[in-house]
Amino acid sequence: MDIRVGDELELKKEHPCGSRRWQVLRVGMDFRLRCLGCGHELMIPRSKAEKSVKKIIRGGEDKET
């Protein structure tokens, strides 16, 4: 899966704040993501992140996965 720094991800499950959108801050074996609803940041393993991605958004472009 081609995920880059600066992409926005729409995940399958909601964050407790109600948002499903996350901004990618770091990629590698782990992803660092920032919730676009409340600003919470977390590190998540690549395998878990890739399973939970519903959509990748790049600069106004939507890409279904």
Long-range contacts (C-beta under 8 A, 24 or more apart in sequence): 1-50, 1-53, 1-56, 1-65, 2-56, 3-27, 3-31, 3-49, 3-50, 3-53, 3-56, 4-58, 6-58, 7-56, 7-57, 7-58, 8-36, 8-56, 8-57, 8-58, 9-33, 9-49, 9-53, 9-54, 9-55, 9-56, 9-57, 10-53, 10-54, 10-55, 10-56, 10-57, 11-52, 11-53, 11-54, 12-52, 12-53, 12-54, 13-52, 15-40, 20-54, 21-57
